[in-house]
Amino acid sequence: MSANPVSHPILSVRDLRVRIGQSAILQGVGFDVAPTGTTALLGRNGVGKTTTVRAVLGLLPEEGEVTGGTVRLDGEDVTGHRTHTVVRRGVGYVPEDRGVFGSLTVAENLALAERAGGPHHYDLVHDLFPELKARRAQRAGTLSGGQQQMVALARALLNDNRLVIVDEPTKGLAPRVVTEVAEVLRRAAERVPVLLVEQNLAVVRRLAHDAVVLDAGRTVHTGDAAGLLADRERTTSLLGVGRHERPERPDGQSEAQGQREHATKETT
């Protein structure tokens, strides 16, 4: 899985607009994903983060449609393309719900992810996830939540990709597992650029070089992730993180926990 040598953005989204049914969910989303490292897509629950990545991937529901804007992958217009077309152009995806096939074994889940015509990086996957090699004959549905997340990540890293999109990988995981997932993502981003949707700001601080913030279906901030997270007033304004909450800890027990406890689950 070689690093992309180009200097232009690997993904460029411009004025993206999406309607689902009668609701205008995205009303002007625009950002770039650098060809190296991790770009974080941030925002309160319900602002359109998952809809954005699904629109990029062509995974909108039947009643959803892109009504404006463009999506370019490595300079190529893929706006509104079918999911299999986008994936074949080198995009890996780890959905928020993991999408693991519970009745199949770990090995079968990985085999289904193999993309025709390209190398399959089992050595990398087993290096990053040695436990999965040991559990290759186990049904995925009997794994813990953290182990299932590892399967989902492994599937995305198995093929040569130009971009990997990861949606809420630490959601609902124990602090120790959050740390393990973050380390895997750090190592993965050394090989392939990552677009990361994440609520845990400790993880974002550790991984992301760039940050994009959405609010009410629009981009309201793009820039350096460290600079954004160092600005408590701006972080509070854009992400709803309380002024008086305790600072984040590297183990994932962060000030974002208060935000999660009082926010509703993002459905768009």
Disulfide bonds with the S-S distance in Angstrom:
none
